[in-house]
């Protein structure tokens, strides 16, 4: 018997809804002896350029729900429709290997007919951008069935659906007419909008490319790609339901032809008809959408009526998902096209952490993914949660989000065997500039009672922290340890400052570990004030500690601030610390 929901997070609640809807739809079929149908969750991605972290929510929301359903013992499919038969609408900014003027000549062609960027190993534009996303999804543990819309349309898979839509074009037009004057202004969204939705109205009437052309010959929900220039700048001038003869002309190159739609595969349904057609064809029960698809007159709302009245199907459960923001993406490493992708994020953070960011927030809650110093705080929060989960003190919803982050129904995701604090690893990587031998020495001294003996124990987290330091921290913020003592500063110190340095140097050997040095550096001002090393800090003591820390930073790295002092001291090494502090 399938496991029932015992958790109260948003994923479980949607899983409950989806399973109930699947059982409602299957009522009668199962009773007649048929096996329970596969539950279908869906996502849609347009590989029109770099697929960014906002688009990832389109995948992670149904992935998490599908995975919960799978954990309960149900058979489920997570479909990702690659909308690679969409028109190439514009040339993205900042894509290496792409000359804007040259690639602009391909605007209007299917994405799979546009050349890949120069130097790419892939056969076309769509495959180039699909590949990077596919690689990231594999690292994230996302199990899915990918469907190429180019393959679906050009092989005739949707032929019956296309003919059905054309036969009922007047009914579709009447439905769309109900919404054409209701359209609300689109809100900020990251759902990949079908390229046709962004085109201007064509011909007479108010129909736009998202619902089909509205020229003098009438409404047609199908758009052919030109047989000569391959672009979709075509106008259907007539269609015969009995023979399926369709006549079109191309406004780009002047080409025109008469084809039989019962045999012709070079075109597609317009977006507002295509999407509900696919819901019915695939039996989709759950598919989220961006906020612009949930407003009055939008694709999701209109599609709900079209799928029921035209395709005899049902609208899926479709939560709206909110914006995913980015905190501090450095210009020098911003992704091809200027937007950070899942692949970019996975270079600086482990897959469970990225999964957790999507799992812990409801779809309608926005959040940010940190590429700046905030990533250190984020990792601290994650490590704290790991501790709470381990000792059983995590709240149920937090424990559920953690479970969804670290494992799927298929098993555990790869993890760092010894997850040292990210900020510590980043500081060490900063100081050593990636020198493995020096890094191992420092990490081995963090906890002498249980030393790190191989860098592999700290990977992949160490590699992520190194990449973050090298790509996201500006050069003027990098840590450069002095080669020689600052003789001028040392000679200008008063007796109290000299005494503070002597106390620190005298305690180095005894306190040479991360915890020991933490006690030592905070304790020196306490001892100078006549307090016990474990005394509670007072406002006056905090002032003295800040002054002492600033002195150490100036003597070690020539700045007011830097990495945490205990980590910095370990990284510099006892002998060099003595030299730089005048010992």
HUFENFEN-V718319 format. One line per field, one symbol per residue. burial: I if it has 24 or more other ideal C-beta (glycine too) atoms within 12 Angstrom, else O. A space follows every 10 residues. Layout:
burial->???
This chain:
burial->OOOOIOIOII IIOIIIIIIO IIOOIIOOOO OOOOOOIOII IIIIIIIIII IIIIIIIIII IIIIIIIIII IIOIOIIIII IIIIIIIIIO IIOOIOOIOO OOIOOIIIII IIIIIIIOOO OIOIIIIIII IIIIOIIOII IIIIOIIIII OIIOOOOIIO IIIIIIIIIO OIIOIIOOII OOIOOOOOII IIIIIIIOIO OIOOOIIIII IIIIIOOOII IIIIIIIOII IIIIIIIOIO OOOIOIIIII OIOOOOIOIO IOOIIIIIII IIIIIIIIII IIIIIIIIII IIIIIOIIII IIIIIIIOII IOIIIIIIII IIIIIIOIII OOIIIIIOII IIIIIIIIII IIIIIIIIII IIIOOIIIII IIIIIIOIIO IIIOIIOOIO OOOOOOOIII IIIIIIIIIO OOIOIIOIII IIIIIIIIII IIOOOOOIII IIIIIIIOOO OIOOIOIIII IIIIIIIIII IIIOOOOOIO IIOOIIOOIO OOIOOOIOOI IOIIIOIIOO IIIIOIIIII IIIIIIIIIO OOIOOOOOOO IOOIIOOIII IIIIIIIOOO OIIIIIIIII IIOIOIIOOI IIO
